[in-house]
Amino acid sequence: MQLLAYIIVYPFLWLISLLPFRILYGISDFTFVFIYHIFGYRKKVVTNNIKLAFPEKSDQEIASIRKKFYHHFCDMLIESIKSITVSEKEIIKRYTFPNVEEIHQLEKENKSIVLMMGHYGSWEWIFILQKHVNYIGYAVYKQLSNKYFDKLVKRIRARYNSYLITTKETFPTLIKAKRNNELTFNGFVFDQSPKVDKAMHWQKFMGIKVPVHVGAEILAKRLDMVTLFLKVRRVKRGYYEATFTDIIRNPRDYKDFDITDQSLKRVEEQIREAPEFYLWTHKRWKHGKFDE
């Protein structure tokens, strides 16, 4: 069944990806009508999440954020599909890194990097960073249930010397790279909820105490990697600017979880600045401690 689903769906996605952006965003607007007004995809979850994060806002303000979010959500779906065939030149134009020289300096220092970012703005096109640097790129991800689509996503990333690895693969992969004196750039989208029974650390996020993923910080300390945060800003529709901030060359000098907490605070700052670009469809606060 998985192969059949892939055979049926993939050609359709490939054909869509060939369309120019102006038509794709028209499809996004059409998709928004179905997802938001007709199907109401996770509308209750999104509404509850925004209310939890912004208890001070009125129902009208909540509805406005929700509607803008769904527009952006549909754009991201379309941009993900476009990734199948989009040219290198096009993505470089649309996803920029204004202070990439910071990474060039770390490269000269022979330092591997742990990059932390949130589900904010766009994380789908970050792999184009590999065209600006000489690092081998790894991104920790959750495997798709359909193994054929999982291979497709991996293939898209591999076009630019960037590879997806599971949590279990992360440490052995990077240990091997370190032994081979390879410089690696390791991305963690860390702001979603870990399994509560495995949570090592809790911190307030948008005013609510929640369990937090800490693997990125632990890995950086064990392998002596630089940590930094990626702040993503949507410049306009289909264009993003990603800035490297909070560069920490010696993470072992920091107390446990301080780096994670600092990065989580940066995600929160982005949300408060423009909440419509955060991924509100996940139950981020499902394990929240509301009495603390």
C-alpha positions, 0 to 999 in steps of 0.5 A: 500500500505504501508503494501504491500511494507513492506511485499515485501521489508522487507524479502529481506532486512532481507536476505541481512542483514544476509550476512557477511560484505565482501559480503555486501561491494561487494554489495555496490560496485555493488550498487555504479555503479548503483547509481553513473554511471547509475542513477546518484542519486542526482548527481547535488545536490551533485556536487553543494553542494561540489562546494559551500562548496569548491569554491577554488577547481578545477573541477577535485578535486570536481569530486574526492570528489563526487566519494568517497562520493558515495562509502561511501554513498553506504557503509552506506546504506548497514551498515543500512541494516546490522543493522537489524540482526548484533550482539552486539559483531560485532558493538562494535568491529566496532564502538568504543568510545575511551574516553567513560570514560568521559561519565562514569564521567558525569554519576557519577555526575548524569548529563543527556546529550545532544549530538550534531553531524553532518551527518558525517562518520556514525550516524547509529551505534551510538546506540551501545553506550548504551552498554557502559553506563547506560543512557536511550538513545533518538534520535530526528528524522524525522518519515518515511512516511511508518509507518511499516518501521518506526516501524522497525527502532524504533525496531532496536534502542530499542535493545540497550535501545535507542529510537527514538522520534519526535521533538514534543515528545522530551520536554514532554518525557525528562521532564517526565524522569527528574521528574522520576530522569532518566538519559538520553542521547539525540542525535541530528544530527543538521546540516541539514536545518530547515524550513526557516520561523521557523529559530531562528538563522543564522550562516556561515557554510562552508563560507555561512550563513545558518539557523541552528537548535538550539533545542539541545542547548535550551533543554540543557539550559532548563533542565540543561543538559551537552552538548557535541559534537561527532566527528566521524572518519572512521578508515577504511571501516566498522570501526568508532571511535567516540570521545566526545569533547567540554564537557560543564557542565553548558550550561546556562553560555553561550550566546544564540547559542554559543554552537550551533555555536561551534558544527557547527564549529566542523562539518565544521572541519570534512568536511574540513579534509575528505569531502567525509564522509559528507552527500552531498545529502541534500540541506543544503545551499538552504536557504543560504545568499550568499551575506553576 
